[in-house]
Amino acid sequence: MIRGLYDLGIRRSIATPHIIGDLYRNTPEIINAALEKVKEACKNAGIDIELHAAAEYMLDDYFMELLKKGSPLLTLHKNVLLTEISYSMAPGNLEEITAGVIAAGYKPVLAHPERYFFITITMTCITGWQHWAFIYR
C-alpha cells in the first residue's frame, strides 16, 4: 500500500490507528514500535517516504481515563488531537469531554463527521460544534 501511495506522489503520511477502550487499547509505545517496523520495511524496499504516527481516539470512558491521568496522547501536529464519537449517538457529555480536551491543552479534530447519521447537518449544528472547538477532517 505504501508503494502505491509513493507511486501516486505521496511523500509524507501520518498513520492514525484507533484507540477504543473496549476494542483497541493501543498505546504510544505499541504504535511507535509498529511505526519503526514500517519505516524499516520502507527503507529496505527503497521507498523514501516520511512516516509519522498519531492516533484516532474514541471519546469514550477509556479516553477520559487517559486524559485524567495525563497520559501522553499521540497528536497529528503539536496539540492537534484526532477524535471520533460513536456513529449511533453522540455522547451525552460531549461538551464536558471537549472542555476536558481543551483544558488539557489539545485542539480536537473530529474525524469523518459525515458518518454520524444522527446529525442533521444544519448551520446551527455546525456552529455549535465549532463553538466546542472541533475542527472537521
Secondary structure, 3 states (H helix, E strand, C coil): CHHHHHHCCCCEEEECCEEECCCECCCHHHHHHHHHHHHHHHHHCCCCCEEEECCEEECCHHHHHHHHHCCCCCCCECCEEEEECCCCCCCCCHHHHHHHHHHCCCEEEECCHHHCCCCCCCHHHHHHHHHCCCEEC
